[in-house]
């Protein structure tokens, strides 16, 4: 049994609506969070929250598929597996057993921009996970006896979750079509050709280059004394050497100047179509507008695409959108749909384009706009009942640039106007900036059963 969530993407997908709990007008994250930086460069982001007698402790490393190179894709995700293989003090797989014996749960995930390890347990046991994480930040140890079977597990994971999944394969194709220069083009789990030739030495070199205090930060949220927790982290992580400066990722995606199309022919019951557009993220004022636009088009069963394609016209089995607000580099705004039997992907593509065109013509009412904002803000508030999601949100914003920007989110959403939606749709959601991937199903051999799949969450960068 493995602790990670594949590519970190399906796990993080819940945060498309997970935003910080505003509490009272004065209870901003900036007013509640303590930031402390150790001499070795490790940043601590600490939030006392006494809503429950528990704590979550997360270590974020600033390395993901974005930091890899062709020929060695998938190393960050492979190393995530290997981080549970022990140290001189801790036997292989013992990390998980120790957390469980102390009544907690643990996991890890890899994404485009970072790799994260976390545990949630009773607040009086938080020192247990602090000791474990400090140990494996500097003392990870695995030989071929541990590497070889885990290497095979990761390759099998790719086969099961991507190679044998038409939907995952389609979204992988969409990313590799949309990007020509940026590493967001390749999958977090890596290309199979790269995985098959990965070595123990590759994984150890990746660990030594990226896993050290100056390339990491800690997020802790829970029912503890911030002073005591900071002192404990200083005593355990403080003696670790800062480590080498990782090489900067210099690649930039050039402006797209024409539509790109790709077709995937795979065994499947139904076709599928996905459209992706290059867009900015939270570093641009247009990021908040895109968040609202995503909600207008595909934020639930009353959204435009679901209402028109699924309910009214009976063309689609599902329709949705994906947009990553907190990426390090600008990403994609994707819209997708799967037709019902007897309907075509081409029909759905035309319908999606028609809905975008209506937004370009400013045909979004104030009522529709406010409904979308209300839905975003409700998710923003409700998700923060969880200490874990409070910590996860702090980590995501810190990876994207600065955790302090969380407090800017709701005001930016509230400020979006119908004119903003029209402007952004007209600027970014245009044919010359579009990549389209279509699944062309091949009938399975006689006797082989397949079933329609739904779009995997968070698969577009």
Secondary structure as GFF3:
##gff-version 3
##sequence-region A 1 461
A	DSSP	beta_strand	4	5	.	.	.	ID=ss1
A	DSSP	three_ten_helix	6	8	.	.	.	ID=ss2
A	DSSP	alpha_helix	9	12	.	.	.	ID=ss3
A	DSSP	three_ten_helix	13	16	.	.	.	ID=ss4
A	DSSP	alpha_helix	29	32	.	.	.	ID=ss5
A	DSSP	beta_strand	33	37	.	.	.	ID=ss6
A	DSSP	beta_strand	43	48	.	.	.	ID=ss7
A	DSSP	beta_strand	54	61	.	.	.	ID=ss8
A	DSSP	three_ten_helix	65	67	.	.	.	ID=ss9
A	DSSP	alpha_helix	75	82	.	.	.	ID=ss10
A	DSSP	alpha_helix	94	101	.	.	.	ID=ss11
A	DSSP	beta_strand	105	110	.	.	.	ID=ss12
A	DSSP	beta_strand	115	122	.	.	.	ID=ss13
A	DSSP	three_ten_helix	123	125	.	.	.	ID=ss14
A	DSSP	alpha_helix	126	139	.	.	.	ID=ss15
A	DSSP	alpha_helix	144	158	.	.	.	ID=ss16
A	DSSP	pi_helix	159	163	.	.	.	ID=ss17
A	DSSP	alpha_helix	166	178	.	.	.	ID=ss18
A	DSSP	three_ten_helix	183	185	.	.	.	ID=ss19
A	DSSP	alpha_helix	192	196	.	.	.	ID=ss20
A	DSSP	alpha_helix	200	210	.	.	.	ID=ss21
A	DSSP	three_ten_helix	213	215	.	.	.	ID=ss22
A	DSSP	beta_strand	216	222	.	.	.	ID=ss23
A	DSSP	alpha_helix	226	237	.	.	.	ID=ss24
A	DSSP	beta_strand	260	267	.	.	.	ID=ss25
A	DSSP	beta_strand	272	279	.	.	.	ID=ss26
A	DSSP	alpha_helix	286	298	.	.	.	ID=ss27
A	DSSP	alpha_helix	304	305	.	.	.	ID=ss28
A	DSSP	pi_helix	306	312	.	.	.	ID=ss29
A	DSSP	beta_strand	316	323	.	.	.	ID=ss30
A	DSSP	beta_strand	331	339	.	.	.	ID=ss31
A	DSSP	alpha_helix	345	360	.	.	.	ID=ss32
A	DSSP	alpha_helix	366	382	.	.	.	ID=ss33
A	DSSP	three_ten_helix	383	385	.	.	.	ID=ss34
A	DSSP	alpha_helix	387	400	.	.	.	ID=ss35
A	DSSP	three_ten_helix	403	408	.	.	.	ID=ss36
A	DSSP	alpha_helix	409	414	.	.	.	ID=ss37
A	DSSP	alpha_helix	418	428	.	.	.	ID=ss38
A	DSSP	three_ten_helix	431	433	.	.	.	ID=ss39
A	DSSP	beta_strand	434	442	.	.	.	ID=ss40
###
